[in-house]
Amino acid sequence: MNLVFLNSFEKRTEHDGSTVSAQVSIAEELGEWSVWWHEPCSEGLPTQESWYTGAAWDEMIAEFRARLTEKRREGYRPLVEQAAERESGSTGRGLLVRKLEYYGELHADPELYETLRRWRNGQAAHEGKSPFILASNRLLKMIAAFVPHSKEELLQLPGLGEHKAGLYGTDILALTNCATRQTAFPLDWVEEAVDGTEAEQWVRDRQEQRRKGESAKQELKRKLLEAIAGGLDLGAMEPLLALGRRELVTRIEELDKEGYELERLIAVELSSIPQPLIDKAWSEFEASGGRFLRPILQRLYDEKSLDEQSLSRAYEWLRLLRIRYRKAKIDVVEAAGEDGEEAPGQSA
């Protein structure tokens, strides 16, 4: 058996302040991973917990991180990490950033945060960018907690920088200068005001939440692909996956972007749509490219005559047909390239 990882932990007991020691280890043998936690029981005798046994690396790491998070909540701290903190001191830039973020999470002014969020989303829409490219929620919460009144103060917050401050600083300060703040600049006082252990635990909890969210997303993706392979329609998927039809179609569009084959599901859903209507929609896609569906829907239906459910169903099948249309266009371009012909839209 190969020992891959070993670390020691300590925690202080509440009743007498004594130290309890423990160890975590990861070992591998013939492709199988094992994770063990060793700590003394109430009688002082050593006990051993098996956290994971199996061949899946991702599952092993996920279980290892989840269990360590639980142990940290119980008060255990790794000795190696503690040594590193002692060497670097408590004023390291990384730890200060975490403290600033943690303070922002706890003390952001809700009204100012919402104002900043609306500004960011509107500005992102105007520029055609993702809102989080402009500013993360974490940065907006720090701004709403510390309320900078000048560009120099704004630059003390991590996550902005000179470039973005130059682009958006004036707009942000126009909002913060209208707000009252309870703190002072410079922000060196945060070092003493925020508990480092609590900030670190907040970071780990956030990482664990992301891990669980990603794990749930992957599990949903697996079930959706199985349902598609099994020939199920959207109606059958709703109770199986506990998702509404609109959300299901959104997930299906994401699968299309990842390159999954979806024609079986599309054929099932379009089987109830009259072929002349499908042909007309296809012609509209040919004319417009299909980026915007509402103009196409308005040319296919009398929108005012559709109730909410019928309107929703119309958008559903158009979204699915658009997947088929775009796939067909890609196939045409690829076929033209293989034949040595010039693909549509290309020039010499």
CORURHU-V680421 format. One line per field, one symbol per residue. ss: DSSP state (~ for helix, > for strand, _ for the rest). psi: psi as a letter, one per 30 degrees, with the letter a starting at -180 (. if undefined). A space follows every 10 residues. Layout:
ss->???
psi->???
This chain:
ss->_>>>>>>>>> >>______>> >>>>>>>>>_ _>>>>>>>>> _____>>>>> >>>>__~~~~ ~~~~~~~~~~ ~~~___>>~~ ~~~~~~~~__ __~~~~~~~~ ~~~~~~~__~ ~~~~~~~~~~ ~~~~~~~___ ~~~~__~~~~ ~~~~~~____ ~~~~______ ~~~~~~~~~~ ~~~~~~____ ______~~~~ ~~~__~~~~~ ~~~~~~~~~~ ~~~~~~~~~~ ~~~~~~~~~_ ___~~~~~~~ ~___~~~~~~ ~~~~~~~___ __~~~~~~~~ ____~~~~~~ ~~~~~~~~__ ___~~~~~~~ __~~~__~~~ ~~~~~~~~~~ ~~~~~~~~~~ ~~~~~~~~__ ________
psi->kkjekkkkll lkkeegglkk klkkkklkjh gkkkkkkklk afffkklkkj fkjlfjeeee eeeeeeeeee eefffkkkee eeeeeeeflg gkeeeeeeee eeeeeegkje eeeeeeeeee eeeeeefhlk efeekleeee eeefefikgl eeeeffkkgd leeeeeefee eefeeffflk lfllklgffe effkkeeeee eeeeeeeeee eeeeeeeeee eeeeeeeeff gkleeffeee fhkleeeeee eeeeeeffgk kgeeeeeeef ffkkeeeeee eeeeeeeffg ekfeeeeffe ljeffkleee eeeeeefeee eeeeeeeeee eeeeeeeefg lklkfll.
